Amino acid sequence: METLNHILNGFTVALQPINLWYTLVGCFLGTVVGVLPGIGPAAGIALLVPITYGMPPASALIMLAGIYYGAKYGGSTTSILIRTPGETSSVMTCIDGYAMALKGRAGAALAVSAIGSFIAGTIGVLGLTLFAVPLAEMAIEFGPAEYFTLMLFAMTAVASLTGKSLPKGLLSMFLGLMLATVGIDLQSAYPRYTMGVLEFQEGLSFVVVAVGLFAVAEVLQGLEMLVRGTAPEVIRISGRLWLTREEWRRSIGPIWRGGIIGFVIGVLPGAGGTIASILSYTTEKGLSKHPEQFGEGAIEGVAGPEAANNSDTAGALVPLLTLGLPGGAVTAVLLGAFILYGIQPGPQLFKEHPDVVWGLIDSMYVGNIMLLILNLPLIGLFVRLLYIPRAMLYPLIVAISAIGIYSVNGSVVDLYLLLFFGIAGYLCNKADIPITPLVLGLVLGDLLEQSFRQSLTLSDGSLSIFVSSRITMTLVTLTVISFFWPLISSRIKALRGLRAAESGD
Amino acid sequence: MMANRITFCFTVVLAAIYLYATEQFPALHLSDPLGPQAFPRLLGIGLVLTAIALLIETLRTRKSAGAAEEGRASGEARYYAIVVGATIWTGLYFAAFEWLGYAISTSIYLLALMAYFRRGKWISNGLTSMVYSFGSYVIFTKLLLVSLPAGLLPL
């Protein structure tokens, strides 16, 4: 009953005119970020954090979350019209969405992705509403050892599941954790790795690191593509922006299944929207009576993945809000934003700031309706963004990043750091080193170290505290499994291949 | 293949520097038994183990990576030179950010990059860089009250 009251109060927060405005701004910017190349939701959110300092935390978080799920809507537009995912999780939409556009059905592809995103997004928020409180109540008993093992599991899962190589994922994770150790140690007040630079004493700002790694690095990559002459061509929207009865019949099942798959995958750390959309695509292809149509413009291949990558955002907010645990880059940046506003996500969040958390969750119901409107009748407006010359867009992104970063501390050192991390991100991209574990390590590093030291203080230095309860033992087991998962999955694939070859013989 | 070798060398050097810097911390055990160097020491060891894993992976993939990559690399220098040039130009932009001020430094930065990557379109390049730089300066400093350096201009 108390929870129901909080949910209803959340709607009074979300429906305040000022918060409706911020929801609209967030959704609009999210769609823009999703459509534009060179700037993803992580960089978009990180850039806006300094501008939101003076705002009430609920309004600021409502707007930042709007960018997160709004970007998923926008990401599909570029997948369909230029065969380039505006947002990584829209990668599967490129296959059949682009094929539909080539056949003159771009309007139907855009419509099904918007409708699918709306239905699945609402399924996801409903799941978040139902599961958040029970999980938060379970987590209220967590001590430092439980938190340490939980964060360790999340980071190992992200390191082993993102990218193509486990050692490179681990390298990225360790780099993030090492960057988190820069600054004054909270317990001994000793300055670590500051190299005498005054600005480093408070630690490295995650905003600077995130914008450098995501926006500036992407700009450098984009400029390289520009001189290589690999910029894609835009297909004009053709056909009605709606579905025929037959297309609707074929889409509804994939949308529901995609919505559920996306939410479940979103809750798991490391998996994320890309895996959710791949899983949805393979599920639909497996269930289809005409799997040969996939890749040739099957509407199910757009409806399922688009639904999955949207409900994934609500799923990813479950561990973030209830445990304070981000499972990917965007939620890591959102966690950083929460901390900057003086709010620590976790089980206490629902007791201490019910207005903020329920206002945020309830705003997502409203935001999904706004996004449906923005992405159907107004889609033509966003498509025009694709015609902005990239040679103009990329330098502008650097200039916008400079404003965002300089406004944090008014320091040029932050701008040099921005460039440094931009170069680092570009090089990581060249070396196939994933960025997400680094950002996660940077955001969680402090909490991980503090919980590690508190645990060992409680146990008089005995490591046995990390296997002393059922929860810690389960989490340590999950950590070990996720660590060896790439090895296990490649063995399973090899065995399957062997069996298939044998049965073929 | 070359990228893997560089990644391995970078990891080894970084681990060595990080562990050396960690060992320079004084042993402070005031409020907790571990002190400020315990956790970083674990990270350093983790990085050394990661370097070993990278080496194993590099050796494993050496056979499969063929000579094709070597051939492909020879024509790439021009593209990378342009990226290096754009990076240096961005560094100069940031260096002049406070001295010239946001509006002037940004308009010069944008104009030069657009002139290189969008050749011949002087009017739209010039208009975009000027309107964006001075427009965003006014919006951010006067409307959003974000502090940006005025520099040489008496704004």
Interface residues (C-beta under 8 A of the other chain):
Chain A: P50 I51 S165 L166 P167 K168 L170 L171 F174 L177 M178 T181 D185 Q187 S188 Y190 R192 Y193 V216 L220 L223 E224 L226 V227 R228 P389 A391 M392 Y394 P395 L396 V398 A399 I400 A402 I403 Y406 S407 G410 V412 L415 Y416 L418 L419 G422 I423 Y426 K430 A431 D432 I433 E449 F452 R453 Q454 L456 T457 D460 G461
Chain B: A3 N4 I6 T7 T11 Y18 A21 F25 P26 L28 L30 S31 D32 P33 L34 G35 P36 A38 F39 P40 L43 G46 L47 T50 A53 L54 I56 E57 R78 Y79 Y80 I82 V83 A86 T87 T90 G91 Y93 F94 A95 F97 E98 Y102 T106 Y109 L110 L113 M114 F117 R118 N125 T128 Y132 S133 S136 F140 L144 V146 S147 L148 P149
